[in-house]
């Protein structure tokens, strides 16, 4: 696979896209391979645009992750500091 297909595959894995929307996940990977392999600039641009659309939809369908944001990180550090008695 090429760079775009490899990156797309990693994102699909992170999103658990094959579990939530297997058809759209397969479509995203096929579009990514088209972006990598198509020599025609117009066709490549069209495939890239469609890939962005499909990935955006898959992101909306992805289950909520356990990862926190910066505020969650600060809260965890504060709790750890309090637990140490500092």
C-alpha positions in Angstrom: 0.0 0.0 0.0 1.0 3.6 -0.5 1.3 6.4 2.1 -2.3 7.5 1.9 -3.6 3.9 2.1 -1.3 3.1 5.1 -2.4 6.3 7.0 -6.1 5.5 6.2 -5.7 1.9 7.4 -4.2 3.2 10.7 -7.1 5.6 11.1 -9.7 3.0 10.3 -8.1 0.8 13.0 -8.2 3.6 15.6 -11.9 4.3 14.8 -12.9 0.6 14.9 -14.5 1.4 11.6 -14.7 -2.2 10.4 -16.9 -2.9 13.4 -19.2 0.1 13.1 -19.4 0.5 9.3 -17.5 -2.2 7.4 -18.8 -1.1 4.0 -17.7 2.5 4.5 -14.4 1.4 5.9 -13.7 -0.7 2.8 -14.7 2.2 0.6 -12.3 4.5 2.4 -9.4 2.1 1.9 -10.3 1.7 -1.8 -10.4 5.5 -2.2 -7.1 5.8 -0.4 -5.5 3.3 -2.7 -6.9 5.2 -5.7 -5.3 8.4 -4.4 -2.0 6.5 -4.1 -2.1 4.8 -7.5 -4.0 7.1 -9.8 -1.6 9.2 -12.0 -4.2 11.6 -13.3 -4.4 14.7 -11.1 -8.1 15.3 -11.6 -9.0 11.7 -10.7 -6.6 11.8 -7.7 -8.3 15.1 -6.5 -11.8 13.5 -6.8 -10.8 10.4 -4.9 -9.1 12.5 -2.2 -12.3 14.6 -1.8 -14.5 11.5 -1.5 -12.0 10.0 0.9 -12.2 13.1 3.2 -16.0 12.8 3.1 -16.1 9.1 4.0 -13.6 9.5 6.8 -15.6 12.4 8.2 -18.6 10.2 8.3 -16.7 7.3 9.9 -15.3 9.7 12.6 -18.9 10.6 13.5 -19.8 6.9 13.8 -16.8 6.0 15.9 -17.4 5.0 19.5 -16.4 7.5 22.1 -12.8 6.9 23.1 -11.3 6.8 26.5 -8.7 9.4 25.7 -9.0 12.6 27.7 -8.3 16.2 26.6 -5.9 18.6 28.2 -8.3 19.5 31.0 -8.6 15.8 31.9 -4.8 15.6 32.0 -4.6 18.5 34.4 -7.2 17.0 36.6 -5.3 13.7 36.8 -2.1 15.4 37.7 -3.8 17.4 40.4 -5.3 14.3 41.9 -1.9 12.5 41.8 -0.3 15.5 43.6 -3.0 15.5 46.2 -2.6 11.8 46.7 1.1 12.2 47.3 0.3 14.9 49.9 2.1 17.7 48.0 
